Amino acid sequence: MNKEKWTIVCLVLLMVASCARMGQPDGGWYDDTPPRVVHTDPADRGVKVKSKKVTITFDEFIKLEDATNKVVISPPQIEPADIKSSGKKIIVDIKDTLKDNTTYTIDFSDAISDNNEGNPMGNYTYSFSTGERIDTFEVSGNVLDASNLEPIKGILVGLYDDLSDTVFAKKPFIRVSRTDSRGHFVIKGIAPGTYRVYALQDADGDYTYSQKSEMLAFSHQTFEPYCRPDVRQDTVWRDTLRIDSIIRVDYTHFFPDNIVLRAFTAPQTDRYLVKTERTEPDRLGFFFSYGHDSVPQLRGLNFNSDSAFVVDPSLKNDTVTYWLRDTALVNTDSLEIEARYYITDSLGNLVMQTDTLQMIPKVSYEKRMKQQAKDFEKWQKEQEKKKKKGEKYDSVMAVKPLEVKIMGSGTITPEQNVFFNMPTPLSKCDTSAIHLFSKIDTLWYNARYEWIPVEGNIKKYELRAEWRPEIEYSLEVDSAAFVDIYGLASKKIKEGIKVSSNDEFGTLLVKVTGISDTATVVVQLLNSSDAVVKEAKQIDGSADFFYMKEGEYYLRAFVDANGNGIWDTGDYHANLQPEEVYYYPKKVECKKKWDITIGWDVNATPIALQKPQAITKQKSEQEKKLKNRNAERAKNLGIDYNKEINALKNKTLKK
């Protein structure tokens, strides 16, 4: 221990011993000193070590927090080590066989603190070598979610000195670390050499990429660790608010220290049946892990299935709903079917699977009939009351109409459209019964529109029109314009639509640079929840956003490598990286009648620092620090704490 550190230790001891002299009514100062290692067996940084049991002894009773997640041993241990604390000791019992000529590190992170006051020891790493030398290189960096640049907490980061492209799926890491709440990692105890770095959300604990559901990051770039002397500036605080001084500290700077890994989950291309269900009596649901060009073929075993279904596939064909046309089938509690569909076998090939299924609704026909009887009885009583009071009443219970939901009425922007959502598939859609009128001055005129079924949803339709600013529209639909497959007809509908004035909006033009001119760039406008509000493809060097409502926004861009208009993940086995994502590091403020142009160089800010903290969901956990409560206590007692510290320091130095 150097003279400066020994002075500080003596100073703290003298402070505790001098508490009676300083006249504290409760007998002394707080213990604000962290635990200190006084002995290790084997010796820290020792060589030629053969023992698999490590004992670390401290100068006071300690506690070890969340060792399973916070303590990382490198090389990684296939059979987890036994790590426990007892009194003033931490005992690590390594179960795996020790490798020859290998440096072992046990990184405790911030898991160690004293037992009484919870004073953190700070990041502590113990190391030893089974060979004649100990390796001391370190590398560091960050792991980010490739889709949104969120820091990823707790993901494994490991090294290979085998530079083959397939090693990640064949061998465990040779050295490993884990990211903290900032997504930051440090891998220690590295020998000289050439390496590749990977990240893995290890689901099965084998330290290799073995399951498609495991989040991963890979890079074919190699690096050689090195170090050099460096100087940093450390701040010394007088108290929680005031800086005492800034000192220069010599240290060893290890490189590379700016590795960035973009982690992703590979697309699920293995097709299997997740579940089937009949939550409602009028439909059957099939849910698959992955879509296929053909939907399952169903054959009724206890009913005639010819023309029995209206097939309703999702956009990706991974969810398929079969609507029962015949109400007699809807009222049948048990439908036995034979389903034929494609799945992926153990060799990765698509094969035909045939299942026999019994589809039963959650609520039986008998219970539904009882509920209908209760509803009818309730209606009858209400009509009887009206009759006795001489009020208008109904003698026949009206059939409920088809409930059509309209999205987009009210006040809209000129670029919005109106959507119609049907509860069930339609057998009739009479567009001649749909009328759109625009009000010019005081007169109403027919307005042109387009009626378009929405792809991937047979129950949704879009009404497109040329919505003119400051114009009032009336959307009117005649009764029975829509009739579903069960004969339910829609009622008469009338909705008012008002298009906002151009003066209510601003315009935002985004010019993205730093990406190849031939690349397709999609720019997304985000709200404060990191959700997409609008998106625009960059054309002729600019992504343009019109009709911007006043407010604060954020920007994200991705390189659309395959030109499909959506962000695509990566695939390790196909040697495919996820499409690149960038964030504009500042918020964007839009105001009414403002035209804003933003020049955005995506390389101007390091990728790990691009995402604004305001929309980063994975917040950095507060670093554990010494409480320094003695300074506050001295202040409350009218004692000049710094003067007392300096007096004790001078006394210690004289001794």
C-alpha positions as CSV (number, residue, x, y, z in Angstrom):
1,M,0.0,0.0,0.0
2,N,1.5,3.4,-1.0
3,K,1.9,6.3,1.5
4,E,-1.2,8.2,0.3
5,K,-3.6,5.2,0.7
6,W,-2.1,4.4,4.1
7,T,-2.6,8.0,5.2
8,I,-6.2,7.8,4.3
9,V,-6.7,4.6,6.1
10,C,-5.1,6.0,9.2
11,L,-7.1,9.1,8.9
12,V,-10.4,7.2,8.9
13,L,-9.3,5.1,11.9
14,L,-8.3,8.2,13.8
15,M,-11.6,9.8,13.0
16,V,-13.5,6.9,14.6
17,A,-11.1,6.8,17.6
18,S,-11.4,10.5,18.2
19,C,-15.2,10.6,18.4
20,A,-15.2,11.0,22.2
21,R,-12.8,14.0,22.0
22,M,-15.1,15.7,19.5
23,G,-17.9,15.5,21.9
24,Q,-20.7,13.6,20.0
25,P,-23.6,13.0,22.3
26,D,-24.3,9.6,20.9
27,G,-20.7,8.5,21.2
28,G,-19.2,8.7,17.7
29,W,-19.2,9.2,14.0
30,Y,-20.9,7.0,11.4
31,D,-18.9,4.2,9.9
32,D,-18.6,5.5,6.3
33,T,-15.6,3.4,5.3
34,P,-16.0,0.6,2.8
35,P,-14.8,-3.0,3.4
36,R,-11.1,-3.6,2.7
37,V,-9.5,-6.9,1.6
38,V,-6.8,-7.9,4.2
39,H,-6.0,-11.4,2.9
40,T,-6.7,-13.7,-0.1
41,D,-6.0,-17.4,-0.5
42,P,-4.6,-18.1,-3.0
43,A,-2.9,-14.7,-3.3
44,D,-4.6,-12.1,-5.5
45,R,-2.8,-12.0,-8.9
46,G,-0.9,-15.2,-7.9
47,V,0.6,-17.6,-10.4
48,K,0.9,-21.4,-10.6
49,V,-2.3,-21.7,-8.7
50,K,-3.8,-25.2,-8.3
51,S,-6.5,-24.7,-5.7
52,K,-10.1,-24.5,-6.9
53,K,-11.2,-22.8,-3.6
54,V,-10.7,-19.1,-3.2
55,T,-11.1,-17.3,0.2
56,I,-11.2,-13.5,0.4
57,T,-11.0,-12.0,3.9
58,F,-12.1,-8.5,4.8
59,D,-11.4,-6.2,7.7
60,E,-15.1,-6.2,8.7
61,F,-18.3,-8.2,8.4
62,I,-19.6,-8.0,4.8
63,K,-22.6,-9.0,2.7
64,L,-22.7,-10.3,-0.8
65,E,-25.7,-9.1,-2.9
66,D,-27.2,-11.1,-5.8
67,A,-24.0,-13.2,-6.5
68,T,-25.8,-15.3,-9.2
69,N,-26.2,-12.3,-11.5
70,K,-23.5,-9.9,-10.4
71,V,-20.5,-12.1,-9.9
72,V,-18.9,-13.3,-13.2
73,I,-16.1,-15.8,-13.4
74,S,-13.9,-16.0,-16.5
75,P,-13.2,-18.3,-18.3
76,P,-17.0,-19.1,-18.0
77,Q,-18.0,-22.0,-15.8
78,I,-20.2,-24.6,-17.4
79,E,-20.9,-26.0,-13.9
80,P,-21.6,-22.9,-11.8
81,A,-19.2,-22.1,-9.0
82,D,-20.5,-22.1,-5.4
83,I,-20.2,-18.5,-4.1
84,K,-21.1,-17.5,-0.6
85,S,-20.3,-15.1,2.1
86,S,-19.7,-15.8,5.8
87,G,-18.8,-13.2,8.4
88,K,-15.8,-11.4,7.1
89,K,-15.1,-13.9,4.3
90,I,-16.2,-14.7,0.7
91,I,-15.6,-18.2,-0.4
92,V,-15.7,-19.2,-4.0
93,D,-15.6,-22.9,-4.8
94,I,-14.9,-23.5,-8.5
95,K,-16.5,-26.8,-9.7
96,D,-15.0,-26.9,-13.3
97,T,-11.5,-28.3,-13.8
98,L,-8.9,-25.6,-13.9
99,K,-7.4,-25.0,-17.3
100,D,-3.6,-25.0,-17.7
101,N,-1.8,-21.7,-18.3
102,T,-5.0,-19.7,-17.9
103,T,-5.8,-16.4,-16.1
104,Y,-8.9,-16.6,-14.0
105,T,-10.9,-13.5,-12.9
106,I,-13.7,-13.3,-10.5
107,D,-15.5,-10.0,-11.1
108,F,-17.7,-9.0,-8.1
109,S,-18.9,-5.8,-9.7
110,D,-20.6,-3.8,-6.9
111,A,-22.0,-6.8,-5.0
112,I,-19.8,-6.3,-1.9
113,S,-20.7,-3.9,1.0
114,D,-20.2,-3.9,4.7
115,N,-22.8,-5.6,6.8
116,N,-23.8,-2.8,9.1
117,E,-24.0,0.4,7.2
118,G,-24.1,-0.9,3.6
119,N,-21.0,1.0,2.5
120,P,-20.1,-0.3,-1.0
121,M,-16.7,-1.6,-1.7
122,G,-16.9,-0.5,-5.3
123,N,-16.1,-2.7,-8.3
124,Y,-13.7,-5.4,-7.2
125,T,-12.0,-8.1,-9.3
126,Y,-9.9,-10.9,-7.9
127,S,-7.6,-12.8,-10.3
128,F,-5.1,-15.6,-10.4
129,S,-3.2,-17.7,-13.0
130,T,-2.7,-21.4,-13.3
131,G,0.5,-20.7,-15.4
132,E,3.6,-18.8,-14.8
133,R,2.2,-15.4,-15.8
134,I,-1.0,-13.5,-15.3
135,D,-2.8,-11.8,-18.2
136,T,-3.9,-8.2,-17.5
137,F,-5.4,-6.7,-20.7
138,E,-8.9,-5.5,-20.7
139,V,-11.5,-4.5,-23.4
140,S,-14.7,-2.6,-22.9
141,G,-17.7,-1.2,-24.7
142,N,-21.5,-1.3,-24.9
143,V,-24.3,-3.7,-26.1
144,L,-27.4,-2.0,-27.6
145,D,-30.6,-3.4,-28.9
146,A,-30.2,-3.2,-32.6
147,S,-33.8,-2.2,-33.2
148,N,-33.9,0.9,-30.9
149,L,-30.4,1.4,-29.4
150,E,-31.7,0.6,-25.9
151,P,-28.8,-0.4,-23.5
152,I,-29.2,-4.1,-22.7
153,K,-28.6,-5.0,-19.1
154,G,-27.2,-8.3,-18.0
155,I,-26.4,-9.8,-21.4
156,L,-23.2,-11.9,-21.6
157,V,-20.3,-10.6,-23.7
158,G,-17.5,-13.0,-24.6
159,L,-14.3,-13.4,-26.6
160,Y,-13.0,-16.0,-28.9
161,D,-9.4,-16.3,-30.2
162,D,-10.7,-18.8,-32.7
163,L,-11.6,-16.5,-35.6
164,S,-13.7,-18.9,-37.7
165,D,-17.2,-17.7,-38.6
166,T,-19.0,-20.7,-37.0
167,V,-17.2,-20.8,-33.6
168,F,-20.1,-19.0,-31.8
169,A,-22.4,-21.9,-32.4
170,K,-19.8,-24.6,-31.5
171,K,-17.6,-23.5,-28.6
172,P,-18.1,-21.7,-25.3
173,F,-16.6,-18.2,-24.8
174,I,-13.0,-18.2,-23.6
175,R,-13.5,-15.1,-21.6
176,V,-16.8,-13.5,-20.5
177,S,-18.4,-10.5,-18.8
178,R,-21.9,-9.2,-18.3
179,T,-23.3,-5.7,-19.1
180,D,-24.4,-3.3,-16.3
181,S,-27.5,-1.1,-16.4
182,R,-25.9,1.2,-18.9
183,G,-25.3,-1.7,-21.3
184,H,-21.6,-1.3,-20.5
185,F,-19.2,-4.2,-20.2
186,V,-15.5,-4.8,-19.3
187,I,-13.8,-8.1,-20.0
188,K,-10.6,-8.6,-18.0
189,G,-7.7,-10.9,-17.8
190,I,-7.1,-11.1,-21.5
191,A,-3.8,-12.4,-23.0
192,P,-2.1,-10.8,-25.9
193,G,-3.6,-12.0,-29.2
194,T,-6.3,-11.5,-31.8
195,Y,-9.9,-11.8,-30.8
196,R,-13.5,-11.5,-31.9
197,V,-16.3,-10.4,-29.5
198,Y,-19.9,-11.6,-29.3
199,A,-22.9,-11.0,-27.0
200,L,-25.5,-13.6,-25.9
201,Q,-28.6,-13.7,-23.8
202,D,-27.7,-17.3,-22.8
203,A,-31.0,-19.2,-22.2
204,D,-29.5,-22.6,-21.5
205,G,-26.2,-21.7,-19.8
206,D,-23.9,-23.3,-22.3
207,Y,-22.1,-20.0,-23.3
208,T,-22.7,-20.8,-27.0
209,Y,-25.4,-19.6,-29.4
210,S,-27.6,-22.7,-29.5
211,Q,-31.2,-21.4,-29.7
212,K,-32.9,-19.0,-32.1
213,S,-34.8,-17.5,-29.2
214,E,-31.5,-16.3,-27.7
215,M,-30.7,-12.6,-28.3
216,L,-27.2,-12.2,-29.8
217,A,-24.7,-9.9,-31.4
218,F,-21.7,-10.8,-33.6
219,S,-19.1,-9.0,-35.5
220,H,-16.4,-10.2,-37.9
221,Q,-14.1,-7.4,-36.9
222,T,-11.0,-8.5,-35.0
223,F,-8.9,-6.6,-32.5
224,E,-5.7,-6.9,-30.5
225,P,-5.8,-5.6,-26.9
226,Y,-3.2,-3.1,-25.8
227,C,-2.6,-0.5,-23.1
228,R,-0.7,2.7,-22.5
229,P,-0.2,5.1,-19.6
230,D,-2.8,7.8,-19.3
231,V,-4.0,10.6,-17.0
232,R,-7.5,11.3,-15.9
233,Q,-9.1,14.0,-13.8
234,D,-10.9,13.0,-10.6
235,T,-13.2,15.3,-8.7
236,V,-12.8,15.6,-4.9
237,W,-16.0,16.8,-3.2
238,R,-16.0,18.9,-0.1
239,D,-19.6,17.8,0.5
240,T,-22.6,16.7,-1.5
241,L,-22.8,20.1,-3.3
242,R,-19.3,21.7,-3.4
243,I,-16.2,20.6,-5.2
244,D,-13.0,20.7,-3.1
245,S,-10.5,20.1,-5.9
246,I,-9.8,18.3,-9.1
247,I,-6.8,16.1,-9.1
248,R,-4.8,14.4,-11.9
249,V,-4.5,10.6,-11.5
250,D,-2.1,8.4,-13.4
251,Y,-3.6,5.1,-14.6
252,T,-3.3,2.4,-17.3
253,H,-5.7,2.9,-20.2
254,F,-6.8,-0.4,-21.8
255,F,-7.9,-0.5,-25.5
256,P,-10.1,-1.0,-27.3
257,D,-12.6,0.7,-25.0
258,N,-15.3,1.7,-27.5
259,I,-16.6,-1.6,-28.8
260,V,-20.3,-1.5,-29.8
261,L,-22.4,-4.6,-30.3
262,R,-25.9,-4.4,-31.8
263,A,-27.9,-7.2,-30.4
264,F,-30.9,-8.8,-32.0
265,T,-33.1,-11.9,-31.9
266,A,-33.1,-14.0,-35.1
267,P,-36.3,-14.3,-37.0
268,Q,-38.3,-17.4,-36.1
269,T,-38.3,-19.4,-39.3
270,D,-39.1,-22.8,-37.6
271,R,-42.8,-23.3,-38.2
272,Y,-44.8,-25.0,-35.5
273,L,-48.3,-24.8,-34.2
274,V,-48.4,-22.7,-31.1
275,K,-52.0,-23.2,-30.1
276,T,-55.6,-23.6,-31.4
277,E,-58.6,-22.1,-29.7
278,R,-62.3,-21.4,-30.0
279,T,-62.7,-18.5,-27.7
280,E,-66.0,-17.6,-29.4
281,P,-68.5,-20.1,-30.8
282,D,-68.4,-18.5,-34.3
283,R,-64.7,-18.9,-35.0
284,L,-61.7,-21.2,-34.8
285,G,-58.2,-19.9,-34.3
286,F,-54.9,-21.4,-35.4
287,F,-51.6,-19.7,-34.2
288,F,-48.2,-20.6,-35.7
289,S,-44.7,-19.5,-34.9
290,Y,-44.1,-18.5,-38.5
291,G,-46.2,-18.0,-41.6
292,H,-46.6,-20.0,-44.7
293,D,-48.0,-19.4,-48.2
294,S,-50.7,-22.0,-47.6
295,V,-53.2,-21.9,-44.7
296,P,-54.2,-25.1,-42.9
297,Q,-56.8,-27.2,-44.7
298,L,-59.7,-28.2,-42.5
299,R,-62.1,-31.1,-42.9
300,G,-65.1,-31.7,-40.7
301,L,-65.3,-35.1,-39.1
302,N,-68.8,-34.7,-37.4
303,F,-70.1,-32.0,-39.9
304,N,-70.0,-31.1,-43.5
305,S,-67.2,-28.6,-43.9
306,D,-67.8,-27.8,-47.6
307,S,-68.0,-24.0,-47.8
308,A,-68.4,-24.0,-44.0
309,F,-65.6,-21.4,-43.4
310,V,-64.6,-17.9,-44.2
311,V,-60.9,-17.9,-44.0
312,D,-59.3,-14.8,-42.3
313,P,-55.5,-15.0,-42.4
314,S,-53.2,-12.4,-40.9
315,L,-50.8,-10.4,-43.0
316,K,-48.0,-12.8,-42.3
317,N,-50.2,-16.0,-42.4
318,D,-49.0,-16.9,-38.9
319,T,-52.5,-16.5,-37.4
320,V,-55.5,-17.9,-39.3
321,T,-59.1,-17.5,-38.1
322,Y,-61.9,-19.6,-39.6
323,W,-65.3,-18.0,-39.3
324,L,-68.2,-20.5,-39.2
325,R,-70.8,-19.5,-41.9
326,D,-73.6,-21.7,-40.6
327,T,-75.3,-20.7,-37.3
328,A,-76.1,-24.4,-36.8
329,L,-72.4,-25.0,-36.6
330,V,-72.0,-21.9,-34.3
331,N,-74.5,-23.5,-32.0
332,T,-72.7,-26.9,-32.0
333,D,-70.6,-27.2,-28.9
334,S,-68.1,-29.8,-30.2
335,L,-66.7,-29.6,-33.7
336,E,-64.3,-32.4,-34.7
337,I,-61.9,-31.5,-37.5
338,E,-59.0,-32.9,-39.3
339,A,-56.3,-30.1,-39.8
340,R,-53.5,-30.5,-42.3
341,Y,-50.7,-27.9,-42.2
342,Y,-47.0,-27.5,-42.7
343,I,-44.4,-27.6,-39.9
344,T,-40.6,-27.7,-39.6
345,D,-39.2,-31.1,-38.8
346,S,-36.0,-31.8,-36.8
347,L,-33.9,-31.5,-40.0
348,G,-35.3,-28.1,-40.8
349,N,-37.5,-29.2,-43.6
350,L,-41.2,-28.3,-44.0
351,V,-43.4,-31.3,-43.8
352,M,-47.1,-31.9,-43.8
353,Q,-48.7,-32.5,-40.4
354,T,-52.1,-33.9,-39.8
355,D,-54.0,-33.5,-36.5
356,T,-57.4,-34.4,-35.3
357,L,-58.8,-31.7,-33.1
358,Q,-61.9,-31.2,-31.0
359,M,-62.9,-27.5,-30.9
360,I,-65.1,-26.5,-28.0
361,P,-66.2,-22.9,-27.2
362,K,-65.5,-21.4,-23.8
363,V,-69.2,-20.8,-23.2
364,S,-71.5,-23.7,-24.0
365,Y,-74.7,-23.3,-26.2
366,E,-76.9,-24.0,-23.1
367,K,-75.3,-21.2,-21.1
368,R,-75.6,-18.8,-24.0
369,M,-79.3,-19.7,-24.3
370,K,-79.8,-19.1,-20.6
371,Q,-78.2,-15.7,-20.9
372,Q,-80.3,-14.8,-23.9
373,A,-83.4,-15.8,-21.9
374,K,-82.3,-13.6,-19.0
375,D,-81.7,-10.7,-21.4
376,F,-85.2,-11.2,-23.0
377,E,-86.8,-11.3,-19.5
378,K,-85.1,-8.1,-18.5
379,W,-86.3,-6.4,-21.7
380,Q,-89.9,-7.7,-21.2
381,K,-90.0,-6.1,-17.7
382,E,-88.7,-2.8,-19.0
383,Q,-91.4,-2.8,-21.7
384,E,-94.1,-3.6,-19.2
385,K,-93.0,-0.7,-17.0
386,K,-93.2,1.6,-20.0
387,K,-96.7,0.3,-20.9
388,K,-98.0,0.8,-17.4
389,K,-96.7,4.4,-17.4
390,G,-98.3,5.0,-20.7
391,E,-95.0,5.5,-22.5
392,K,-94.1,4.2,-25.9
393,Y,-93.0,0.6,-25.8
394,D,-92.0,-2.2,-28.1
395,S,-93.9,-5.4,-28.6
396,V,-91.1,-7.2,-30.5
397,M,-87.5,-7.2,-29.3
398,A,-85.3,-5.6,-31.9
399,V,-82.4,-7.5,-33.4
400,K,-79.1,-5.9,-32.6
401,P,-77.6,-4.2,-35.6
402,L,-74.1,-4.8,-36.9
403,E,-71.9,-2.6,-34.8
404,V,-69.6,-0.7,-37.2
405,K,-66.7,1.2,-35.7
406,I,-65.4,4.3,-37.5
407,M,-61.9,5.6,-36.8
408,G,-60.9,9.0,-38.1
409,S,-64.1,11.0,-37.7
410,G,-64.1,14.3,-35.8
411,T,-61.1,16.5,-36.6
412,I,-58.4,15.2,-38.9
413,T,-55.3,16.4,-40.8
414,P,-55.3,16.6,-44.6
415,E,-53.2,13.4,-44.8
416,Q,-55.3,11.2,-42.6
417,N,-58.1,8.8,-43.8
418,V,-61.1,7.2,-42.3
419,F,-61.3,3.5,-41.4
420,F,-64.2,1.1,-41.0
421,N,-63.9,-1.8,-38.6
422,M,-66.4,-4.6,-38.9
423,P,-66.9,-7.1,-36.0
424,T,-67.4,-10.0,-38.4
425,P,-66.8,-10.7,-42.1
426,L,-69.2,-9.2,-44.5
427,S,-71.4,-10.9,-47.0
428,K,-72.5,-7.6,-48.5
429,C,-70.8,-4.2,-48.8
430,D,-72.8,-1.7,-50.8
431,T,-70.5,1.2,-51.5
432,S,-73.3,3.0,-53.4
433,A,-74.9,3.4,-49.9
434,I,-71.8,5.3,-48.7
435,H,-71.9,9.1,-49.2
436,L,-69.4,11.8,-48.6
437,F,-70.4,15.4,-48.7
438,S,-68.2,18.5,-48.5
439,K,-69.5,21.9,-47.4
440,I,-68.5,24.9,-49.6
441,D,-69.8,28.1,-48.1
442,T,-73.3,27.1,-47.0
443,L,-73.9,24.4,-49.6
444,W,-73.2,20.6,-49.5
445,Y,-71.6,18.9,-52.5
446,N,-70.7,15.3,-53.3
447,A,-67.1,14.5,-52.6
448,R,-65.2,11.8,-54.3
449,Y,-63.6,8.9,-52.3
450,E,-62.0,5.5,-52.7
451,W,-63.1,2.4,-50.7
452,I,-60.2,0.1,-50.2
453,P,-60.1,-3.2,-48.2
454,V,-57.1,-3.2,-45.8
455,E,-54.5,-5.9,-46.6
456,G,-54.2,-8.6,-43.9
457,N,-57.6,-7.9,-42.3
458,I,-60.8,-8.9,-44.1
459,K,-62.9,-6.9,-41.6
460,K,-61.2,-3.5,-42.1
461,Y,-61.7,-1.0,-44.9
462,E,-60.2,2.4,-45.7
463,L,-62.1,5.4,-47.1
464,R,-59.7,7.7,-48.8
465,A,-60.5,11.2,-50.0
466,E,-58.8,14.5,-50.9
467,W,-59.3,16.1,-47.5
468,R,-59.1,19.9,-48.0
469,P,-57.9,22.1,-45.1
470,E,-60.6,24.0,-43.2
471,I,-63.4,22.1,-45.1
472,E,-66.2,20.4,-43.2
473,Y,-67.4,17.0,-44.4
474,S,-70.3,14.8,-43.7
475,L,-70.0,11.0,-43.9
476,E,-73.4,9.3,-44.3
477,V,-74.1,5.6,-44.7
478,D,-77.5,4.2,-45.5
479,S,-79.0,1.5,-43.3
480,A,-78.1,-2.1,-44.4
481,A,-75.1,-0.9,-46.4
482,F,-73.1,-3.6,-44.6
483,V,-74.5,-7.1,-43.9
484,D,-72.3,-9.8,-42.2
485,I,-72.3,-13.5,-42.9
486,Y,-74.9,-14.1,-40.2
487,G,-77.4,-11.7,-41.7
488,L,-76.8,-8.8,-39.3
489,A,-77.2,-5.4,-41.0
490,S,-75.7,-2.1,-40.1
491,K,-77.9,0.8,-39.0
492,K,-77.8,4.3,-40.5
493,I,-74.6,6.2,-39.8
494,K,-73.8,9.9,-39.9
495,E,-70.4,11.3,-38.9
496,G,-69.1,14.8,-39.1
497,I,-65.4,15.4,-40.2
498,K,-63.5,18.6,-39.9
499,V,-60.2,19.1,-41.6
500,S,-57.8,21.3,-39.7
501,S,-56.3,24.5,-41.1
502,N,-52.8,24.5,-42.5
503,D,-52.0,27.2,-39.9
504,E,-52.4,24.5,-37.2
505,F,-49.3,22.6,-38.5
506,G,-45.6,23.0,-39.1
507,T,-43.3,21.3,-41.6
508,L,-40.1,19.3,-40.8
509,L,-37.5,18.5,-43.4
510,V,-34.7,16.1,-42.4
511,K,-31.5,15.7,-44.4
512,V,-29.6,12.6,-43.4
513,T,-25.9,12.4,-44.2
514,G,-23.2,9.9,-43.3
515,I,-24.9,7.0,-45.1
516,S,-24.1,5.8,-48.6
517,D,-26.0,7.8,-51.3
518,T,-27.3,4.6,-52.8
519,A,-28.8,3.3,-49.5
520,T,-32.5,3.5,-48.8
521,V,-33.1,5.5,-45.6
522,V,-36.3,5.5,-43.7
523,V,-36.7,8.3,-41.1
524,Q,-39.2,7.9,-38.3
525,L,-40.7,10.6,-36.2
526,L,-41.1,9.5,-32.6
527,N,-43.1,10.7,-29.6
528,S,-41.9,10.8,-26.0
529,S,-42.6,7.1,-25.6
530,D,-40.3,6.2,-28.4
531,A,-43.3,5.2,-30.5
532,V,-43.5,5.9,-34.3
533,V,-45.8,8.9,-35.1
534,K,-44.9,9.2,-38.8
535,E,-42.2,7.9,-41.1
536,A,-40.9,9.0,-44.5
537,K,-38.4,7.6,-46.9
538,Q,-35.5,9.9,-47.8
539,I,-35.9,11.1,-51.4
540,D,-33.4,13.3,-53.1
541,G,-31.5,13.8,-49.8
542,S,-34.5,14.8,-47.7
543,A,-37.2,13.0,-45.6
544,D,-40.2,15.4,-45.4
545,F,-42.9,15.6,-42.7
546,F,-45.9,17.7,-43.4
547,Y,-48.9,18.6,-41.2
548,M,-46.8,18.4,-38.0
549,K,-48.8,19.0,-34.9
550,E,-47.2,21.4,-32.3
551,G,-45.1,19.5,-29.8
552,E,-41.8,17.8,-29.0
553,Y,-40.6,14.9,-31.1
554,Y,-37.5,12.6,-31.6
555,L,-36.0,11.1,-34.7
556,R,-34.8,7.6,-35.6
557,A,-33.6,6.4,-39.0
558,F,-32.8,3.0,-40.4
559,V,-31.1,1.8,-43.5
560,D,-33.7,-0.3,-45.4
561,A,-31.2,-2.7,-47.0
562,N,-33.8,-4.9,-48.7
563,G,-36.2,-2.2,-49.6
564,N,-39.3,-3.7,-47.9
565,G,-40.1,-0.5,-45.9
566,I,-39.7,-2.1,-42.5
567,W,-36.7,-2.7,-40.1
568,D,-35.3,-6.2,-40.4
569,T,-33.4,-8.1,-37.8
570,G,-30.2,-10.1,-38.4
571,D,-29.4,-13.8,-38.8
572,Y,-26.1,-15.3,-37.5
573,H,-26.3,-18.5,-39.6
574,A,-27.0,-16.5,-42.7
575,N,-24.2,-14.1,-41.8
576,L,-26.7,-11.2,-41.9
577,Q,-26.4,-8.2,-39.6
578,P,-29.6,-6.3,-38.5
579,E,-30.4,-3.2,-40.5
580,E,-28.5,-0.2,-39.1
581,V,-30.4,2.1,-36.8
582,Y,-29.5,5.7,-35.7
583,Y,-31.0,8.3,-33.4
584,Y,-30.9,12.0,-33.6
585,P,-29.4,12.9,-30.2
586,K,-31.6,16.0,-29.6
587,K,-35.3,16.5,-29.3
588,V,-37.1,18.3,-32.1
589,E,-39.6,21.0,-31.3
590,C,-42.3,21.8,-33.8
591,K,-44.6,24.8,-33.7
592,K,-47.5,26.0,-35.7
593,K,-46.6,27.6,-39.1
594,W,-42.9,26.8,-38.6
595,D,-40.8,25.2,-41.3
596,I,-37.8,23.5,-39.8
597,T,-34.9,21.9,-41.7
598,I,-32.5,19.6,-39.8
599,G,-29.1,18.4,-41.0
600,W,-28.3,15.1,-39.4
601,D,-24.9,13.4,-39.7
602,V,-25.5,10.0,-38.3
603,N,-21.8,9.6,-37.5
604,A,-21.3,12.9,-35.6
605,T,-22.3,11.3,-32.2
606,P,-21.0,7.8,-31.1
607,I,-23.7,5.2,-31.6
608,A,-23.8,4.4,-27.8
609,L,-24.5,8.0,-27.0
610,Q,-27.1,8.8,-29.7
611,K,-30.4,7.8,-28.1
612,P,-31.7,10.7,-25.9
613,Q,-32.1,9.9,-22.3
614,A,-35.6,11.2,-22.2
615,I,-36.8,8.3,-24.3
616,T,-34.4,5.7,-23.1
617,K,-36.4,3.1,-21.2
618,Q,-33.4,1.2,-19.7
619,K,-32.3,3.8,-17.2
620,S,-28.8,3.7,-15.7
621,E,-29.0,2.5,-12.1
622,Q,-27.5,4.9,-9.6
623,E,-23.9,4.1,-8.7
624,K,-23.4,2.9,-5.2
625,K,-21.4,5.6,-3.3
626,L,-20.2,6.1,0.2
627,K,-22.8,8.1,2.1
628,N,-20.4,10.6,3.7
629,R,-22.9,11.3,6.5
630,N,-20.2,12.5,8.8
631,A,-19.9,15.8,6.8
632,E,-23.6,16.4,7.3
633,R,-23.4,15.5,11.0
634,A,-20.5,17.8,11.5
635,K,-22.4,20.6,9.8
636,N,-25.4,20.1,12.1
637,L,-23.2,20.1,15.2
638,G,-21.4,23.3,14.1
639,I,-18.1,21.5,13.6
640,D,-15.8,22.4,10.7
641,Y,-15.5,18.9,9.2
642,N,-12.8,19.7,6.7
643,K,-10.7,21.5,9.3
644,E,-10.9,18.5,11.6
645,I,-10.0,16.2,8.7
646,N,-6.9,18.3,7.8
647,A,-5.8,18.4,11.5
648,L,-6.0,14.7,11.8
649,K,-4.2,14.3,8.4
650,N,-1.3,16.5,9.6
651,K,-1.1,14.6,12.8
652,T,-1.0,11.3,11.0
653,L,1.7,12.5,8.6
654,K,3.9,13.7,11.5
655,K,3.6,10.3,13.1
